[in-house]
Amino acid sequence: MKRAVTLVLLAATTALTVPAAAAQDPDANEIRAARQEARQANRAARQEMRQERRSEAPRQERVRVETPSVQAPATVQVDLAAQRRDRGDRGDRIRTGQSQTLRDAWQGNPNDPARSRYERQAAENALRYGTREQRREVRQDIRQERREDRRDWRQDRREDRRDWRQDRREDRREWRRDWRNDRRYDWNGYRNQNRFIFRLNPYYSPYGYGYGYRRFGIGSVIDSLLFGRNYWISDPWQYRLPPAPPGYQWVRYYNDVILVDTWNGRVVDVIYDFFW
C-alpha cells in the first residue's frame, strides 16, 4: 500500500515537472513524449493500488438458494381450459339465439310492458355477437320501425293541422258583430267623455307600403305589413272594444280600427274614424 502511494506521488511530481521542463525545451515532440510517459506512470500506479485493495478485502461467497417449483397437475389445467371453452360457447349460443327466443316467446302477448326493453337488448346482442344473417334481420327490423315511426309522425301532423283549422273555423263562427248592442262596449259614448284617450300620434304607414289610405270593408284582405305588432291594440278595453278571439287582432289603420284575421289577413270587423 505504501509503495502504491509513493508511486502516485512520483507520477504526480513527474506530471508537474515535465511541463516545466518542456517549457524550457522548444521541441514539441519531447514535451508530448514526456506527458505520455507521465500518464502511463500515473495509470500504472492507480492500477497497482486497485489490485492491492482487492487482495486485502475479504472474499464473500454468494450462496444460491434453490426453491423447488410447484406445478399443477396437467389434468387440472386441461379441465379448467375445457370449462372456459364450454362456458364461452354456451354464452355465445345464448346471446345469438336470444332474439329469436324472445320473439317466439312473446308472439302471443304483444302488449307486455317489458317487451320493448328486452327486444332492444336482444337486438343489440344480435348485432354485436350474432351471425351475418341475424345482423341483417335486425337491421331490416330497425329500418321497418323507422319507416313506421315516420309514417305515424306524418299522420299525427296532418291530424293536428286538421284540428287546428277546425278550431279556427269555430272561432270565426263565434265572432258576432252584434257586440255593439252591449252597453259595456259603448265606445262612442265613452269617447265623447274621454276624447283625449282617442287622440293618438300621427299614423305612419309601414316601410314598403306606398298605397296610402284605402277604405277597407268587411271581407277585404289587407297586406301583412298593415297588421304588424307595431300597429296592434294590446288593450282593447282601454277603448271599450271587445277582446279579440284567438287568431284575430285589433289593429290601428290610420284613424280606423280593424279586426283582422292574422292567418290570412281578412278583415272581420271595422270601425271608421275611430280615432281623432
Steps between C-alpha positions, in 0.01 A plus 500: 500500500779743592679416177191586296463834673865574429454417134197731475694785658792441263264498202340825611842659552607384157179642346577838660869509422478377144293798370747738665790326329309489176442873524880553503548259207346635182464156342129409508558126440703462816234682700227269361713192576561616857126552556425153360752337736350691798148375411619140470679516835191646666277230345734223613507638853116513520471147366746369758307674782175343374650151497633540854155605628336198336758266655449646849114492492340179640332274252126440531355198335152523361266229612225412252183368651299289266125470565317205360245596231146394566293422194137407483414168353439505129153350539382801707621753238331309224173489695503878567566580136221270392262664745586845368440389142168342589390810692593730210322282245189486717505883542531550124210265437286687754586844361454408135177311558345746743330709231317208341416348840340821628313551173354149522412539869312828454301432187191437707541803728597813300386737778761389753645823655848347526497385140654811346788505748588134458458512123734798481759315710459191285546704184817654640635155590417369154675794333806456720536121526267356238566358158476692175143385437391603850657845463330547163165402650540744790594785265194431286280512811656832602439651154140380503441652845648832384274504193198431719602775743534753218162394361335542841668837551371629165152376582509675836606824335211477251254441782642790701467734203146381438405558863667840500311610187176373650563699818564814298175450306312464826665815634395690188145380546502620860571862394176695480468862403207566732747589776408864432168439676686418821517806729839391627648574157340843444821641357323800344359628833828426674687697234275804546597510869871410452601661176869527597533118513403470132740775391816314391822590327503534122479170311799395291450226244746209519818508297441355156129576487441795266130474414382758753162488668241262355159438651488129580168328559403173668632210295790694350851356518771740614876482474684332787702820545187678622440268797853471636560509873570873493136561403332260744262634764623304797222614738166520314313570824682834524283612207197292607549242226420129549799263535624344178444123466799269457656553160367855464642837592376858526734729303515870430483607136531879475193618701311172451509192721488160330449150633714284272555125468877470548510172308379630162469878550122506454308789658234370740377827650583868452412838657575805290622829652549336837792721600522878476 
